[in-house]
Amino acid sequence: MSTEVVEPTTDQALLGDESVWTGRIFSDGWTDAPATIEVTEPATGEVIGSAGLGDPETVARAASSAARAQRDWAAAPATERVAVVRRAAELLERHRAELIRWLVRESGSIPPKADNEISASIGQFEMAASLISHPLGHVLPSLTPGRTSMARRVPVGVVGVICPWNFPVVLPARSVGPALALGNAVVLKSDPNTPVSGGVLTARIFEEAGLPDGVLHVICGGAEVGQALVEDPNVRMISFTGSTATGRKVGEGAGRNLKRVVLEMGGNSPLVVLEDADVEAASSAGAWGSFLHQGQICLAASRHLVHESIVAEYLEALVERAGRLPVGNPDTDEVALGPIINQKQVERVQGIVDRSVSQGATALTGGTHEGLFYSPTVLGDVTPSMPAFTDELFGPVAPVTSFRDDADAVELANATDYGLAAAVQSGSEQRAAAVAEQLRAGMVHINDQTVNEEPPAPFGGFGASSNGGHFGGVANLELWTEWQWVTSRPKAEPFPF
C-alpha cells in the first residue's frame, strides 16, 4: 500500500469546489449519498450547502471496506502513517481562515472560538503523530527456558467515531488522528447539525493528506446511522462523544456486541468560589465558563457555588459582565455570543430557566431569547432541587448557589451524577487544593475555570460523564490499541502428548 503524500499544486480552497462533496459521502472516494440534507446557518436560517446523508446500508459497506483496508494500513511503516497525520495538521493550518468561516456559519461559533478549535485540532494531530516516539511493547520474562516472551500493543481494527455538533472539528480530530496513526481504520459519523465542518472537512483534509482509500469513511446521519455503526460486526470499537442519555444507549449496544467503547458524555461542572477569592477574577472565570460558545460545552461552568458572605458581590459582578456581552450573528458582527444551534435546544434551555424561576430562582439578567439568540443569563437563589442545578444546561445560563463552609461546598459540588470537570477559586492555593482534592471529577482546576483541554493531558470524567476511558497524550496508546502476547522459540519442541 502506498501512502506517498502528494503536494497540491495550488492553495485552492479545501471546501471551495462544492461539487466534490455536495450530496455525497466519503467512502472509497466521494460517492452519491442515498439522501441529502440542507446545511443551514443558525444565525440567519440561510441554506449554505447540501450534504450527503447516509443510512444503515451505507454504514455496512463502509465498515466492510474499512476492515479490508485496515490490514494493509496497519502493515504500513509507522513513519508513513504518521506522515499522513502530520500532513493533516499542516493542511488545517494552511486552510485556517476558510475553515473558521465554515465553523462560524454552520455551528454559530464566534471567530475566536473557531480559531481556537482549529488550533486545538492541529494540536491533536501533532500529539497523535508524536505517538511514534513511544514504545509499543515490552520484553517479558518467560518461565519456559529458551522461549522469548513479549507483550505488544496492536491496532484494535475498525473504529467507529460518533461526534456531536458543538466542537465539530476538534472532537473528531482527537479520535481520528491517534486511531489512524496507530494503524486503525475509521468510520466517522458526523452530526446532521454540522455535516460540513463535522464531516466533509475531515474527509477532505485526509484526502488531501494522501490517506489511502478505504482507511477513513465519513458518513453524516442520525440515530439510525449511529446504531448501525454500533452494531456492525466489522467495527470493533466505538468512540462516542455526546449526551449521557445517548451514551447509555451506545454503551448498551456496544456491550451486547462485545465491543470496546469509550464514552465521553455530559457534564454539570461546579465552579467553587471560596470567601477569600478575588471576586473580579472569579466572576470573569464564571462568565467565561458559562457563556463561551453560548454555554454549549460539556465542560461549561454549570453551577456557580459561592460562599454566602460574598455571593451578593459575586452576583453583581457576574450580572455586570453578562450585560456587556453582545449577542448576534458572528459572521457579520463582533459579538461574544452567537446563536444556539437550533430551536429544540432553545426550548430546552428556556424550559430549564422557566421551571427554576417558578420554583424560586431569580433571573437577575437574561432569561429571554429572540429566535435562536439567547441572552446571557444569571440565576440567583438557585437550590439543589431546581432543574438549573440538577440538569446539564447546554445554554448561556449561570446558576448561582450559596454555601456555608468548605464542607458544604464539597457536598454541593458532588451532588450530581456527573463528574467531568470542576474548578476552585481561592486566595490560598493550598486551601483551594484541599477542596479540589475532595471533588469527584475527572479534571479539576485550581484558580481557573472549567473549560480546559490540552492535547497532552488525559481527557475524561467520572460517573455519568464517562465510562472510564480517557482521550489525549499517552492515554491514546491504550485507548486505540490492545495487548497481544507473543512468544517465540528457536525451533519447535515435542510435548508430552
C-alpha positions in Angstrom: 0.0 0.0 0.0 1.4 3.4 -1.0 1.0 6.3 1.5 3.0 8.8 -0.5 1.9 12.3 0.2 1.3 14.3 -3.0 1.7 18.0 -2.5 -1.1 20.0 -4.1 0.0 22.3 -6.9 -2.1 25.3 -5.6 -3.5 26.6 -2.4 -7.1 26.3 -3.6 -9.8 26.3 -1.0 -10.3 23.0 0.7 -14.1 23.0 0.5 -14.4 25.5 -2.3 -15.4 23.1 -5.1 -18.7 22.1 -3.6 -19.4 19.8 -6.5 -16.9 17.4 -4.9 -18.9 16.8 -1.8 -22.4 18.2 -2.3 -25.0 15.4 -1.8 -22.2 12.9 -1.3 -20.5 10.8 1.4 -16.8 9.9 1.7 -16.4 6.2 1.4 -13.8 4.9 -1.0 -13.7 8.3 -2.5 -16.8 10.6 -2.9 -19.9 8.7 -3.8 -23.5 9.8 -4.2 -25.4 9.5 -0.9 -28.8 7.8 -0.6 -30.3 11.1 0.7 -29.2 14.7 1.2 -29.6 17.3 4.0 -29.6 21.0 3.8 -26.8 22.8 5.7 -28.5 25.8 7.4 -26.8 28.8 9.1 -28.4 29.1 12.6 -27.8 32.9 12.7 -29.8 33.6 9.5 -31.7 30.5 8.6 -30.0 30.7 5.2 -29.2 27.4 3.4 -25.4 27.4 2.8 -24.9 24.0 1.3 -26.2 20.5 0.8 -24.5 17.4 2.3 -24.9 13.7 1.8 -26.9 11.7 4.3 -26.1 8.0 5.0 -28.2 5.0 6.0 -27.5 1.6 7.6 -26.7 0.1 4.3 -24.1 2.8 3.7 -22.5 2.0 7.1 -22.3 -1.7 6.3 -20.5 -1.1 3.0 -18.1 1.4 4.6 -17.3 -0.9 7.6 -16.6 -3.8 5.3 -14.3 -1.7 3.1 -12.6 -0.3 6.2 -11.9 -3.8 7.5 -10.2 -4.7 4.3 -8.1 -1.5 4.1 -7.1 -1.6 7.8 -4.9 -4.7 7.3 -2.7 -3.0 4.8 -2.7 0.3 6.7 -1.6 -1.4 9.9 1.2 -3.1 8.0 2.5 0.2 6.5 5.5 1.6 8.3 4.6 3.8 11.2 6.6 6.7 9.6 4.2 6.6 6.6 1.1 6.6 8.8 2.5 9.5 10.9 3.4 11.4 7.8 -0.3 11.5 6.7 -1.4 12.7 10.2 1.3 15.4 10.2 0.2 16.5 6.7 -3.4 16.8 8.0 -2.2 19.2 10.7 -0.4 21.3 8.1 -3.5 21.4 5.9 -5.6 22.6 8.8 -3.1 25.5 9.3 -3.0 26.3 5.6 -6.8 26.5 5.3 -7.4 28.0 8.7 -9.3 31.1 7.5 -11.6 29.1 5.3 -12.4 26.5 8.0 -13.0 29.2 10.6 -15.6 30.8 8.3 -17.4 27.4 8.0 -17.4 26.9 11.7 -18.8 30.4 12.3 -21.6 30.0 9.7 -22.5 26.4 10.3 -22.1 25.9 14.1 -22.7 29.5 15.3 -19.2 29.8 16.7 -17.7 33.3 17.2 -14.4 33.6 15.3 -12.1 33.4 18.3 -13.7 30.1 19.4 -13.5 28.8 15.9 -9.8 29.8 15.6 -9.1 28.1 18.9 -10.8 25.0 17.7 -8.6 24.8 14.6 -5.5 25.3 16.8 -6.7 22.6 19.2 -7.3 20.2 16.2 -3.8 20.8 14.9 -2.6 20.0 18.4 -4.5 16.8 18.5 -3.0 15.7 15.2 0.5 16.7 16.3 0.1 14.8 19.5 -1.1 11.8 17.5 2.0 11.9 15.3 4.2 12.0 18.4 2.9 8.5 19.4 5.6 7.2 17.1 8.2 8.0 19.8 6.5 5.8 22.5 7.3 2.1 23.0 4.6 -0.2 21.8 5.7 -3.3 23.6 7.7 -5.0 26.4 10.0 -7.9 26.6 8.8 -10.2 29.4 10.5 -12.8 31.5 9.4 -16.3 30.4 9.0 -19.3 32.7 9.8 -21.6 29.8 13.6 -22.0 29.1 14.6 -20.9 25.6 11.3 -19.1 24.9 11.1 -15.4 24.1 8.1 -13.6 25.5 6.8 -10.2 24.5 3.7 -8.1 25.1 2.9 -5.6 22.4 0.2 -3.1 21.5 -1.7 -3.8 18.3 -4.4 -1.8 16.5 -8.0 -2.5 17.5 -9.1 -2.7 13.9 -12.0 -0.6 12.6 -13.1 2.2 14.9 -16.5 3.8 14.8 -16.4 7.5 15.8 -19.6 9.3 16.7 -19.3 13.1 17.4 -21.7 16.0 18.2 -22.1 19.4 16.7 -20.7 21.8 19.3 -17.0 21.3 18.5 -17.3 19.5 15.1 -13.6 19.7 14.1 -11.6 19.0 17.3 -13.8 16.2 18.7 -13.3 14.0 15.6 -9.6 15.1 15.4 -8.9 13.7 18.9 -10.2 10.3 17.9 -9.4 10.1 14.1 -5.8 11.3 14.5 -4.5 8.8 17.0 -6.6 6.0 15.7 -5.1 6.3 12.2 -1.6 6.9 13.5 -1.7 3.6 15.4 -2.9 1.6 12.4 -6.7 1.6 12.8 -9.3 2.3 10.1 -12.1 4.7 11.0 -15.8 5.2 10.1 -16.8 8.7 11.3 -20.4 9.6 11.8 -20.9 13.4 11.7 -23.9 15.2 13.2 -26.7 16.4 11.0 -26.4 19.9 12.5 -22.8 20.2 11.2 -22.3 17.9 8.3 -19.7 20.0 6.6 -17.4 21.2 9.5 -18.1 18.0 11.3 -17.5 15.6 8.5 -16.7 16.9 5.0 -13.9 18.9 6.4 -12.2 15.9 8.0 -12.7 13.8 4.8 -11.2 16.5 2.6 -8.2 17.0 5.0 -7.2 13.4 4.9 -8.0 13.0 1.2 -5.5 15.8 0.5 -3.1 14.4 3.1 -2.7 11.2 1.0 -4.6 8.7 3.1 -5.2 5.6 1.1 -8.8 4.8 0.0 -10.9 2.8 2.4 -9.0 3.7 5.6 -11.3 6.6 6.5 -15.1 6.8 5.8 -17.2 9.8 6.7 -21.0 9.5 6.9 -23.5 12.0 8.1 -26.6 10.7 9.8 -28.9 10.5 12.8 -29.6 7.8 15.3 -30.2 5.0 12.8 -26.7 5.5 11.3 -25.2 5.6 14.8 -27.0 2.4 15.7 -25.8 0.7 12.6 -22.2 1.7 13.4 -22.5 0.3 16.9 -24.0 -3.0 15.7 -21.8 -3.6 12.6 -19.7 -6.8 13.1 -16.7 -5.2 11.3 -16.5 -2.3 13.8 -14.5 -3.4 16.8 -14.5 -0.2 18.8 -16.8 2.8 19.3 -15.7 6.3 20.3 -18.7 8.3 21.3 -19.0 12.0 22.4 -22.4 13.3 23.2 -25.2 13.4 25.8 -25.3 10.9 28.6 -28.8 9.6 27.6 -27.5 8.7 24.1 -24.2 7.5 25.5 -26.0 4.9 27.7 -27.7 3.5 24.5 -24.4 3.4 22.7 -22.8 1.7 25.6 -25.6 -0.9 25.8 -25.4 -1.7 22.1 -21.6 -1.9 22.2 -21.7 -4.2 25.2 -24.2 -6.6 23.6 -21.8 -6.9 20.7 -18.7 -7.2 23.0 -17.1 -4.1 21.6 -14.6 -1.8 23.2 -16.3 1.5 23.8 -15.2 4.9 25.2 -18.0 7.3 26.2 -17.4 11.0 26.8 -20.7 12.3 27.8 -22.4 15.2 29.6 -21.3 17.4 32.5 -22.7 19.6 35.2 -19.5 21.1 36.3 -19.1 23.2 39.5 -17.1 26.4 39.9 -16.5 26.7 43.7 -15.7 30.3 44.9 -14.4 30.4 48.4 -14.8 33.5 50.6 -11.2 34.6 50.2 -11.3 34.5 46.4 -10.7 37.5 44.2 -14.4 38.2 43.2 -13.4 40.1 40.0 -11.2 37.2 38.8 -13.7 34.6 39.9 -16.6 36.3 38.1 -14.5 36.5 35.0 -13.8 32.8 35.2 -17.5 32.2 35.8 -18.6 34.3 32.8 -16.2 32.6 30.5 -17.1 29.2 31.8 -20.8 29.7 31.4 -21.2 31.9 28.3 -18.4 30.7 25.9 -20.0 29.3 22.8 -23.4 30.0 24.2 -22.7 27.5 27.0 -22.9 24.7 24.5 -19.9 22.9 26.0 -19.8 19.7 28.1 -17.2 21.4 30.3 -19.2 24.6 30.9 -19.4 26.0 34.4 -22.9 24.8 35.1 -23.2 25.5 38.8 -21.6 28.5 40.5 -21.1 27.6 44.2 -20.3 30.8 46.0 -19.7 31.4 49.7 -22.6 33.1 51.3 -20.5 36.1 52.6 -19.6 37.1 49.0 -22.5 35.8 47.0 -24.1 39.2 46.6 -20.9 40.8 45.4 -20.2 37.9 43.0 -23.7 38.1 41.5 -23.4 41.8 41.0 -20.0 41.3 39.2 -21.4 38.4 37.1 -24.5 40.3 36.1 -22.4 43.3 35.1 -20.2 41.0 32.9 -23.2 39.3 31.3 -24.6 42.7 30.4 -21.5 43.7 28.5 -21.7 40.6 26.2 -23.2 41.4 22.8 -25.3 38.6 21.1 -25.7 38.4 17.4 -24.6 37.0 14.1 -20.9 36.0 14.5 -20.3 36.1 10.7 -21.3 39.8 10.3 -21.0 41.4 13.8 -18.4 41.5 16.5 -20.2 39.6 19.2 -19.5 37.5 22.3 -22.3 35.0 21.8 -23.7 33.6 18.6 -26.9 31.6 18.1 -28.0 28.4 19.8 -27.7 25.5 17.3 -31.4 25.0 16.8 -34.9 25.7 18.1 -35.2 22.5 20.0 -32.1 23.5 22.1 -33.5 26.9 22.7 -36.7 25.5 24.0 -34.8 23.1 26.2 -32.8 25.9 27.8 -35.8 28.1 28.2 -37.7 25.3 29.9 -34.9 24.8 32.5 -34.8 28.5 33.2 -38.6 28.9 33.5 -39.1 25.9 35.7 -36.3 27.0 38.0 -37.7 30.6 38.3 -41.1 29.1 39.0 -39.5 27.2 41.9 -37.9 30.3 43.4 -34.8 31.2 41.4 -34.3 34.8 40.4 -33.4 35.8 36.8 -31.1 38.7 37.5 -30.4 39.3 33.8 -31.3 37.5 30.6 -33.7 34.5 30.6 -35.1 35.5 27.3 -34.3 34.9 23.6 -35.0 36.3 20.1 -35.1 33.4 17.7 -32.0 31.3 18.3 -30.2 34.2 20.1 -30.3 33.6 23.8 -29.2 36.3 26.2 -26.5 35.5 28.7 -28.5 34.7 31.9 -27.6 34.8 35.6 -29.9 33.0 38.0 -29.7 33.7 41.7 -31.2 31.9 44.7 -30.8 28.5 43.0 -31.3 25.5 45.2 -30.2 21.9 44.7 -33.7 20.7 43.8 -34.1 23.1 40.8 -33.5 22.0 37.2 -30.8 24.7 36.8 -28.8 22.8 39.5 -29.6 19.2 38.5 -29.7 19.3 34.7 -27.0 19.8 32.1 -27.8 23.2 30.7 -26.0 23.5 27.3 -27.0 27.1 27.1 -25.7 30.5 28.3 -27.0 30.2 31.8 -25.1 30.8 35.1 -26.9 29.4 38.1 -25.6 30.6 41.4 -26.0 28.7 44.7 -24.5 29.9 48.1 -22.8 27.6 50.6 -21.8 28.0 54.3 -18.3 26.5 54.5 -15.8 24.3 52.7 -17.5 21.1 53.7 -20.9 22.4 52.4 -19.2 23.5 49.1 -17.8 20.0 48.6 -21.1 18.3 49.3 -22.9 20.6 46.9 -20.3 20.2 44.2 -20.5 16.4 44.4 -24.3 16.4 44.5 -24.6 15.2 40.9 -24.3 12.0 38.9 -21.9 13.8 36.5 -18.2 14.2 37.2 -16.5 15.7 34.2 -14.8 18.9 35.3 -14.6 21.2 38.4 -12.8 24.4 39.4 -12.0 26.1 42.7 -11.2 29.8 43.2 -9.4 31.0 46.4 -6.9 33.4 47.6 -5.0 30.4 49.0 -3.8 27.9 46.5 -3.2 25.4 49.3 -6.8 25.8 50.6 -8.2 25.5 47.1 -6.2 22.4 46.5 -7.6 20.8 49.7 -11.1 21.4 48.4 -10.2 20.3 44.9 -8.9 17.0 46.2 -12.4 16.1 47.5 -14.2 16.8 44.3 -15.4 13.9 42.1 -14.4 15.0 38.7 -12.0 13.7 36.0 -10.5 17.2 35.6 -10.0 19.7 38.4 -8.6 23.2 38.0 -7.4 25.5 40.8 -7.8 29.3 40.4 -9.0 28.7 36.9 -12.3 27.8 35.2 -13.8 24.5 34.0 -13.4 24.8 30.2 -9.9 23.4 29.7 -8.4 20.9 27.3 -4.8 20.3 26.2 -3.7 17.6 23.8 -1.0 16.1 26.1 -3.5 15.8 29.0 -5.8 12.9 29.6 -9.4 14.0 29.0 -12.2 12.1 30.7 -14.7 12.2 33.6 -16.3 10.1 36.3 -19.8 8.9 36.9 -22.4 9.8 34.3 -19.8 11.8 32.3 -17.7 8.8 31.2 -17.3 5.1 31.3 -13.7 5.5 32.4 -11.8 6.0 29.1 -9.6 9.0 28.5 -8.5 10.8 25.4 -5.2 12.5 24.9 -1.5 12.2 25.4 -0.1 8.8 26.3 -3.6 7.7 27.2 -4.1 7.3 23.4 -1.7 4.3 23.4 -4.1 2.2 25.5 -7.2 3.7 24.1 -6.6 2.9 20.4 -4.6 -0.4 20.7 -4.9 -3.6 22.7 -2.4 -6.0 24.2 -1.2 -9.0 22.3 1.1 -11.6 23.9 3.7 -13.1 21.5 6.1 -16.0 22.3 8.8 -17.5 20.1 11.2 -20.5 20.2 14.2 -21.1 18.0 12.6 -24.3 16.9 9.6 -26.5 17.7 10.0 -29.0 20.6 7.8 -32.1 21.3 5.2 -32.0 24.1 4.3 -34.9 26.4 1.3 -35.9 24.3 
